[in-house]
Amino acid sequence: MRSKRPTILCFNLISRVSSSLLAHHYSTLSISIPHERATTSHASNKFVVHCNTQITQHGRNGNLEESESIFNRMPHKTIVSYTAMLTAYALNGQLGKAQKLFDQMPERNTASYNAMITAYVRHNCMVREAYSLFSQMDEKNEVSYAAMITGFLRAGLFDNAESLYHETPVNWRDPVCSNAMISGYLNAGRLEDAVNIFGSMKYRDVVSWSSMIDGYCKKGKIAEARVLFNLMHDKNVVTWTAMISGYMKAGSFADGFSMFLSMRKERAVAINPTNLTVMFEACGNFGRYREGMQLHGLALRIGSQIDILLGNSIISMYGRCGFLNEATRVFQRMRDKDMVSWNLLISGYVQQGEIEKAHRIFVKMPEKDVVSWTTILLGYSRKGDTGSSIQLFRMMPEKDDVAWTALISGFVSNGDYEKAIHCYIEMRQKAVRPNSHTFSSMLSASAVLANPNHGSQIHAHIVKMGMEFDLFIQNSLVSMYSKCGNIYESWRVFLNISAPNVISFNSMITGLSQNGSGEEALQLFGKMQNESIEPNEITFLGVLAACVHLGLVQKGREYFNSMRSLYGIEPGPDHYSCMVDLLGRAGLVDEANNLIQRMPVEPHLGVWGALLSASRIHHRLDLAKLAAHNIIELEPDSAIPYVVLSDLYNIAGRNQDGDRLRMRKHSKRIKKSPGCSWIMMSIQK
């Protein structure tokens, strides 16, 4: 419950001062005492200043009723009082009341106009009304220009904002107006324009530096952000938090955590719930339970208030790291919980596969929103229980695009592609607008079904809804067309991507490799390197696959070795499988076997399968026996090693061994899986 004490204290003060003023007024009707009059005037001024301060503080804290109560009961109001109340209305989105009060003001000054302009800008960005007031002002200051510039930027009127910025007197531009321009550019993703404004500033404050650091970090330019950070003389908690968050989002947990420790050493910068929330989120994302537990202890030790936001971040961290008992304890100890708290705890259990426990918490929830229902629905889908998912979906009181997408993606992940298509059709019939994830799931279904016609229809829906330039969807389209064998359309979509990311390049490189265009795949990889886009393990799978198709053994070795030496990527079993296949096809079967023996991880079926295939081609019965033995251990019901070995025995003239192996296969009732093909039929009436 919100405390009423500040208001009561102010009311008592009003009563006491008013009584004192009235008593003094009546007692001095006949006699004038200048000293007492001056004392009374001083007390009155202090009272007005106190009330103005209270109005401002309550307005900033969202306690608008308290601000109004104080303002309405003030026996004497100054222009500062009106402006304070006007600002409180503006901060709390009460535009109607702000307009009414502004019209009632006996006099107005620059601050009053600024407050009203700010109210217009904050409320649905009423930039025309704001500019009308701005034009009426007799005297403007830097705040007036900054507020109006901000209004233009929020409305997307960058030309107007830039013109007004250049009209601003030079001595007023820095830092307030320049900061407004920087903020507007960064929010629009126009980093270069923000850099130009920052570079032209003669005076920069901590807001200027912090905004640019945050802007660089959000664009993934961590090195540039760190250069600015190191140049700053006075850093505040916002600056430190922006830099820490930048490292974490770039995947550099060690650097981010090290910076947090450095921040702790800065006595002038206090650890607060905001930067702790960033750290807990990072620990959860990176699965760093030990560091998360230490941060939890630190928060308790320094007496940081565990509010709902911070408590939720701790629950999320423990849940993502798989420590559900700790997450539950934090949840139970929280005095105040919101729906997010419940949903995070449910999500933690779902992520760890504890769907029954998640469902029990779900049942206990005092109230549920669409997120609660969707999380449980996803949990059942991940377990393969699509029946329960459908049942929950039908029970949902409200179904948004996320809920529909969860059901569709559940069908796709469980191989129920036809159900996914039918669900998508029903979603369209219900007039629910699909989102990028919906289309991505449908494109995945089309790719698995190798149905380019269905994929093209989904593409048409995407274009019709104006979502063809969504990067997430574009990447899915590239992948879908590639898997359906339509490499021309895949390439066309890729070329239309304005700023392709690593996923875009990976999808196109892999598609080119799989469709016999290995040279083009390697050329695209070179372009990716030239554009300084960091490759990942998926990139090298496509590159090595291209080398396999082209028979480029030396090139393949170089790419494989560069993974660790140049990019710090540890090759996985799939990369080794590609290399074994590459070496084996070139007749370097012994080198392929030596590579397997040096693997830091256990080889999987793909690795041994590649060696078995190479051994069959080059009639290496010894290595075929080694590969077959390991395949049988990993997959006892596979008929492939028996078939390959028996063929090699026959080629070597050891027919009895071949017959014995076939008899062993029959005795275990192992059968070779029959092949199958998709046939699309067009029925005309």
N, C-alpha and C positions, 0 to 999 in steps of 0.2 A: 504494500500500500504506500502511496506517495505521502511523504511527510508534509504536514501543514504548518510546521513550527515557524519557518521563516515568514510566512504570511501573517500568522497570529502576532509575531513580534512586531512586524511593521504596522499592523492595525493598532496595537497598543501604543506604539510610538506616535502614530497619527493622532490618536485620542488625547495622549498626554500633551503633545505639542499644541494641538488645536485648543485644548482647554486653557493652556498657559497663555497662548496668544489672545484668546477672548478675554480672559481675566485681566490681562495687562491692558488690552484695548479699552475696556470699560473703566478701569481705575485711573486712566490717564487722559480722560476726555478733557479735563479742565487744565491739567498741568502737563506740560511738555518737558520730558527729561531726555535730552539727546543721547546720553550714555546708555540709558536703558533701552532706548529705541534701537540704537546700534547693536546692542547685545541681542535683542529679539530678532532683528534682521539677520544677524549672523547665524542664530539658531535655526531660523526658518530656511536659510540657504543650505545649511548642513542637512536639514531634514529632506529638502527637495533632492539634493545630490544623492542622499542615501536611497531614497525611493527610486530615483532614476537608475541607480546601480542595480537595485533589486529587480526592476522591470527587465533590464538587460540580461541579468543572470538567469532569471526564470525563463525568459524567451529562448536563450541558448540551450537550456536544459529541456526544452519542450513543454514546460509547465505554463502554458498560455493562460490558463484560468487565473493563476496567481498573479501573472503580469497584469491582466485586466483588472483584477480586484484592487491591486495597489494603485493603478492608474486612475480608476474611477473614484477612489476615495481620497485622492490627493486634494486638499483644499486649494492649492495653488499649483498650476502647471506651467512649466516653461517650454520653450521651443524644443529644448533637449528632451523633456518628458514626452512630448508628442513624437519626436524622432525615435526615441527608445521604444515606444509602443509600436510605432510603424515598423521598425526593424524586427520586433518580435513577431508581428503578423507575417512579415515577409519570410522570416526564417521557418515559420511553421505552415507556410502555404496558404494562409488565409488572405487571399487576394481581395475578396469582396470587402472584408473589414478594413484592410489596408487602404483601399480606394476611398471608403467612406470617411475614415479618419483623416486622410490626406485632404479631402474636400472641406472638412470641418476645421482644419488648422487656422487659427487667427493670423498666423504669419508663417512663412516658410523660408528656410535657408538652404544652402547648398547640401548640407547633410540630409535634410528632409527629401529633397529631390533625388539624391543618391539612393536613399532607402527605398523610395517608390520605384525607381528604375530597376533596382535589384529585385524588387518584388515581381515586377513584370517579367524580368528575365528568368527568374526561378519558376514562375508559374506558366507552364506550357510555352515558354519562350515567346511571350507576346512582344516581339521586337518592334513592331510598328508603334504600339502605345509607348514603349520605352523611349524610342527615338523622338516621338512627339514631345514628351516631357523634356528630354535632353536638349532639344532645339529651343525650348522656352526658357531655359535657365539663363539668368543674367550673368551669374558667376559659376564657372566650372572649375573643378580641380582634377588631380590625377585619378581620384576614385571615380569621378563621373565618367571620364574617358575609359577607364578600365572596365567599369560596369557595362558600358555601351558596347565596347569591343567584345566583351564576353558574350553579350546578347547576340551580336552578329555571328560570332563563331558557333554558338550553340544552334543557331538557325541554319547553319551551313552557308552563310553569306560571307565567304572569305574575302571576296573583292571589297565589300563594304567595310569589313573589319580592317583590312590592310590600308584602305584609303583613310579611315578615321585614325588609324595608328600613325600614319605619316603626317596627318593634320595636327596631331597632339604636340603641344609645345615640347621642344627637346628636353627641357629641364624636368618635365613631368613623365617622360617615357619610362625611365628606369627608376626602380625596378618593377613597379606595379603593372603598368600597361604592357611592358615587354613580357612580364610573367604571364599575363593573360593571353598574349599571342602565342607564347611557347606552349602553354597548356592546351589551347585550342588546336594548334598544329599536331601536338602529340596525340590528343584524343582522336584526331582524324587519321592518324598513322603517317603524317607528313613530317618525318624526322628531319629531313634535310632542311626544310623551311624553319623548323625549330632551331636547328644548329646555326643557321644564318642569323636569326634574331639574337640568339645567345652570344654569338661571336661579335655582334655589333654593339652589345651593351657596354656602357661605360661604367655602370655600377651594378653589381649583382649582389643579391642577398642569398640567404640560405635556401629560400624557396626556388630561386633561379637554378642554383646548382642541383638541388635535390630533384627538381622536375626533369632536368636533363639526364641525370643519372638513372632515374626511373624510366625515362623514355628510351635510353640506350639499352637498358636491361630487357625491357619488353620487346625490343627488336632483336634480342639475342646477341647484341654487341657488347659483351661483357668486358672485353679488353678496353674499349673506349670509355665505358662507364667507370672502370677502375682508375683510368688515367685522371678523369675529372675528380673522382673521389680523393685521390692522393693529393691533388692540387688544392683542395678545400682546406681552409684554415679552421673554420668553425663548423663543426658537423653536429647536427642534432639527431634525435632518435629516428626521425623520418628518413634522414639520409642513410644512416646505418641500416635501417630496416629495408630500404629500397635495394641497397647493394647486396645484403644477405639474401633477400628474396630473389634477386637476379641470378646469383650463383646457384641457388637451389633449383630454379626453373630451368637453368641451363644444364642441369644434371651434375653439377660440381658440388656434391655434398661436403666433401672435405674442405674446400675453400670457403663455403658458406658457414660451416660450423666453426672453422678457424676464425672467421671474421666475427662471429658472434662472441667468441671468447675474447677477442681483441676489444669488442665493444664493452664487455664487462669490466675491462681494465680502465676504461675511460670513466672517471668518477663523475664527470659532468653529464654523462648520458645514463639515464636510468632504464633498467629493464622494465618493460610494461607488458600488459596482456597482449598488445598488438604484435610485438616482435616475438613473444613466446608462442603466439598462435602460428606465426610463420614457421617457427622452428618445429613445432609439433607436427604441422602439416608435412614438412620436409621429412621428418623422421618416419612418418607413416608411409609416405610415397617411396622412400628408399628402404623401408623395412629395417630401420636402425633402432631396434628396441632398446638397446643398452643406453644409447644417447638420449632417447626419449624418456627413459626412466630417470636418468640423471637430471634432465630438465624439469621433470615433474617434481623431483625432490627439491630442486633449486627454487621453483615457484612457491612451494610450501615454506621453504626456509626463509626466503626474503619477505614472506608475508604478502605475496601478490594475491590480490583478490580473485578467487576462482569464480568468475561470473559465468553466465550461460555460454557466451562465445568461447571463452578459454576452456571451460569444462567440456564443451562439445569437441573442441580440437584435440583434447587429451583422449576422450573416448574414441574418436576416429583413429588416432595414432595407435592406441593399443589394439583396436579391432583389426586394422590393416596389418599389424605385425603378428596377429594371431594369438595375442594374449587376452582372451575374452574374459577371464576371471577378473583381471585388473580393470578392464573396460567396464565391467558390471559394477565393480566396487566404486569406481569414480561416479558412475551414473547414480548409484544408490545414495552416495554422500552429497550429491548436489542438492542444495536447498530448493533452487528453482530449476525446473526443467521445461523445455518447450518441445514442440513436435519434432524439431530437428534432433534433439537429444535422443528421443525414442527411435527415430529413423536411423540414426547413426549406429545405435546399439544393434538394431535388427540387421542392418547392413553388414556389421562386423561378423555376426553369426552366419549370415548368408555367404559371405566371402570365404569363410572357412568350411563351408559345406554343412554347417550345423542347422539345417533347415527346420528340423522339429523344434529346437530351442528358439529359433527365430520366430516360428509361428506362435509359440506360447507367449512370447513377449508381445507379438502383434495382437493377440487376443486381449491382453491386459491393457492395451493402450486406451486412455480415456477418450480420445478421439483420433481418427485416422484421416490422412489426406491421400491424395493420389500417389504421392511418393511412397507412402507406407505400403499401399496395395501393390504398386509396381515392383518394389523391392522384393516382396514375398513371391510375387509371380515369377520374377527372374530367378529366384532361388530354386523353385520347383523346376523351371526350365533347365537350369544347369544340371540338375540331378537326372534329367531325362524324363521327368514326370510331367509330360505335356497335358495329361488329363487334368491334374490338379491346377495347372496353369490356366487352362480354359475355364475350369469351374470358378476359380478366383476372379478371372476377368469378367465373367458373366455376373458375378455378385457385386462388382465395383459400382458404387453409386454414381461416380463421374469418371469418364474415360477421356483422357486427353491424348494428344499425338504420341507422347512418351509411352503411355500404357499400351497403345496399339502397337507401337514399334517394339516394345518389349516382348509382346506375344509373337509378333512376326519373326523377330530375331531368334526367339526361342525355337520356333519351328525350323528355321534355317540351320541353327547350330545342332539340332537333333536329326537333321536330314529329312525332315517332313516338308519338302519344297512345295509340293502341291498344296498342302494346308497353308503354307505361307502366302502363296499366290491368292488363294481363296479369301484369306484374312485381309490381304491388301485390297482386294476388290470390295469387300464388305466395308472396309475403312473409307474408301472413296464414296461408297453409296451413302454412308452416314455423314458425308460432307466434312470429315475430319481432315485437315490439311496435313499431308505427310511432311516430315522433316528430313534433314540430310541423312540421318541414321536409318530412317525408313527406306529411303531410296538405296542406300548402300546395302542393306540386307536383301532387298529385292534384286539388285544387280548381282549380288553374290549367288543368289538362288539361280538366276539366269545363267551365270557362268558355269555353275556345277552341272546344270541340266544341258549345258552346251546349246542353249536355245537363243540364237542371235535375234530371232524375230521378237521374242518376248522382251529381250534386253533393249531392243530398239524402241518398243512401245513404252517401256519405262523411261527411256531417254526422251521420248516425245513428251511424256507427262512432265518431266523435269524442265524442259524448255518452255512448255506452256505455263508453268508456275513461276518462271523467271528465276530458276535456281541453277541454271547451267554454268554459272561462273563461281559457284560454291566450290572451294578447293577440295573439300572432303568428297563431294560428289564427283568432281572431275577425276580424282584419283581412282575412285571406284569404277568409273566408266572406262578408264584406260585399262584397268585390270580385267573388267568384264569382256571387253571387245578382244583383248589379247587371248584370254582363255577360250573364247568362242572361235578363234582363228582369224578374226577380222583385224589384221594388223594395220591395215590402211586406216580404218576408222579410229583405231586406238591411237595411232600417230597423230591424226587430225585433232583429236581431243587434247592430246598432250601439247601440241603446238599452240592451242588456244589458252593454255594456262599462263596467266600473266606473271606469276611468281611461283614456279614449281618448287616444291620442297623435296626432302630426301625420299619421301614416300612416292611422290610423283615420278622421280627418276627411277626408283626401284621397280615400280610397276611397269614402266616402259622398257627398262633394260631386261627385266625378266621376260616380258612379253616378246621382245625381239629375239631373245635367246631361245625361247620355247618354240618359236615359229620359224626357226632356221635362218634368222638374220643376225648371225653372230657378229659379223664385222660392224654392222650398224650399232649393235649393243655396246661394243667396245669403244666405238667413236663417241657414243652418248656418255659413256663413263668418263672419257677424257674431257668432254664438255662440262660434266658435273664437277670434275676436279678444278677446271679452269674458273668456274664460278664460285669456288671456295665453299661448296656444299659438302659437309663432312659425310662420307659414306658410312654405312653400318654393316652388320653381319649379313643382312638381307641383300644389300648391294653386291657383296662379294659372291653370294650364291649365284646371282644372275651372271656376273662377270665370269666366274669359273665354269658355269654351264655353257657360256658362249665359247670359251676356250676348248671345252670338250667337243662341241659340235664342229669347231674349226680345226681340231687337232693341234692346237698351239701349245705344245708341252712346255717349252721354255717360258713363254709368256705366262702360262698358268702358274708355273713355279714362282715367277716374280710377283704376280698378284697375291698368291697364297702367302709368301714370305712377308710381303708389305703389310699384310693385315696386322701383324704383331709389331713389326719394326716401325712403321710409319704412323699407324692409326691406333695402336694399343688395343686392337680387337683380338681376343683369343679365339682361334678357329674352333668351331664346334664339330660334332660328328658329321653333319651334313656337308661341311666344307671338305673334310677328309674323304667323304664318300665321292665328291666331285673329283678330287685329286686322284684317288684310286682308280676311278673310271677313266680319267684322262691318261694316266700312266699305263693302265692296263690295255686300253685301245691301241696305244703306241707300241705295245709289246714289251714295255718295261715292267713286267709282272713282278720281278723280284724287288725292284725299287718300291712298287706299290705295297708289297707285303712288308717291307722294312718300315715304310711309313706307318702302316697299321700298328706294328709292334712298338713304335715310338709315341703312339697317341697318349696324351695325358688323361684321357677319359676312356671309358669302356666303349668299344665300337658297337654300333647298333646294326640292325638288319641291312640297312642301305649300304654300309661299308662292306660287310661280308658278301652281300649280293653283288656289288661291283667287282669284287675280287673273283667271285665264282664265275661271273660272266666273262671276265678277262681270261680266266683259266680255261674256260670252255673254248674260247676263240683260238687260244694259242696252245691247246692240248697239254696244259700243265696239270696232270692228274694229282701231283703231290699237293699243290696249292688248292686245287678244287676240293680235295678231301678235307683240308684244314678249314676252308670256308664253309663247306657243307656241314661239317661237325658243329661249328659255331651257330649256323643258321638253325639247325635242328634243336640245339639247346635253347635258342631264343624263341623259336616258333615250331614246336614239335609237330603241329598238324600241317606244315607246309610241304607240298609235294615237289617243289622246285629242286631242292638239293638231291633228292632221290633220282629224279629224271635226268638232271645234268650229269651226275656221277655215273649212272648206268650207261648213258651214251658214251662217256669218255672211256669207260671200261671196255665197251664194245669196239671203239676206235682203236684202243690199245691191244685188242685181240684177247682180252680177258673176259670172254663171254660168260663164263661161270660166275665170276664176281658180279657182273651186271645182272644176271638172272637172280642171283642171291639177294641183291639189293632190291630188285623189283618185288620179289617174294616178301621181303621184310616190309616194304611199303604196303602191300596188299594185306599182310597180317595185321598191320596197325589200322587198316581201313582208312588209309589216307588217299583222298581222291583229288585229282587236279581240278581246280575251279574252271568251269566252262566260261568261255568268253561271251560277251554280250555287246550289243550295239543299240544305239538309239535310232529309231526311224520316225521321221515326221511325215504325217500323211495329210494331204490337203483334200478334203471331201467337198466336192461341188454338187449342188443339187440341180 
